[in-house]
C-alpha cells in the first residue's frame, strides 16, 4: 500500500493545484519513483489511498499496467491519518501481511526485504524501518533494542516504511481517523513490533525546499 491521501499542507502553494504524490523530482512524480522501486522488488498488487485531489492521482496512474502492476484505490472523503487510511483499505489488502510506504519519501531501501519481515503466522504484528533522525525531526519516534521496537530509549525516526499484519488494525473502524502511533504503542509495549535500522539514502519530501534538494540530487 502507498499512502497518498495527505493534503501536503507544508508543500503549499505547490499542492493547491497538484496532489503531493504527483509533485516531480528528477523528471518524474514522487509516487512513480516508489512504484518503480516496488516493481523492481517483485510487488505486483498495489493499493493507493487518495483524498485531496485524488482524481488526479487516479488519472495519472490508472490501473498500473504501465508499470506491470495492478493498482486499486481506496478513496477517503477527507484524509484519515495513517492507521485510519490503512484500516479503511483492509478489504483491498487481503489476509496476509502487507507493506505500507509513504508516497512522500524517496529512498534506496530494498523493498524485497519486506517480503519476509512479518511471517503470516509469526510472533509480531508489525515491522518498522527506522532511520537516523533528520534535522527536521531531531527528537525521533521510537527506540530499537535487539531488533524489537521500544517506546523508551534512544530514539530513531520512523521512515514511513512498515510491514503489518491486518490484525493490527482490527480495533480501528473503517472511515475513522486514527494515527499510526496510537495503534502501535500498545503493541510495542507488548513486544509485538520488530524493527531495523536503515542507514542508506532516505529523504522525507515534506517541503518545497526538500523537494528542490531531491530534484538536484536526482539530476546529478
Phi, psi and omega in degrees: 000136174250125181274113187224024187262354185292158181278341180066046184302321182288347179269357180299143010272000184301323186271006176289333180237348180230127177297143186309318181297341181264358173297142189258145171217135181064025175088007177211157181298149180306315185293333179291323174304318180291316178301317180296321178294320178294322178297316178299329181278355176102003178284136181234347180242115182239144172240132179236126175269141183225152176210274181301118182053035186298327180298331179289325176295313180299317181295321183287323187261333180061216182271003176090358187298335179300330180253012181061039174229166173251121180252129170241155188241138173250112186267136178238128180298323171220152182304135187255015188066175189293306182294322178295320178294319179294314181301320180293330181273357185308320179301337179269347189263345177084190187262349184269162174304147183224152177272140175233133181228135174292140180286343186256030172241159173227127187207158172256019175303137180275105185290348176298334179295337181287341186295334181241011185292325182228094176300147185301324180253023184280178186272006181237155179260343183203154174226123184249140172264120182250150181228166176301147183294121176285163182304327183276000179214058189292340182278346179070186183232308186223159174263167180225122181228112177052049176069013173244136178282140181231152177278339181239148180127189179291119191272143168247172181259135175291130187280348189086012176241122180209157174241133189226145167280141177305327182299338180301331186254014184298333183270002183255109179296141177302139177087003179253151177280136176202131177281149182295320182300325181295330178278324185284320192301318177297324179287328174297315178299330180276000179077024186254014180234118176266172181196172176213156179257119180254128185251007180276196182293133176204131177225134172263114185268074188260350182221160176303326180294319180287329174296316179295322179294319177295319180301316178298317181298316184286340181265359178295000000 
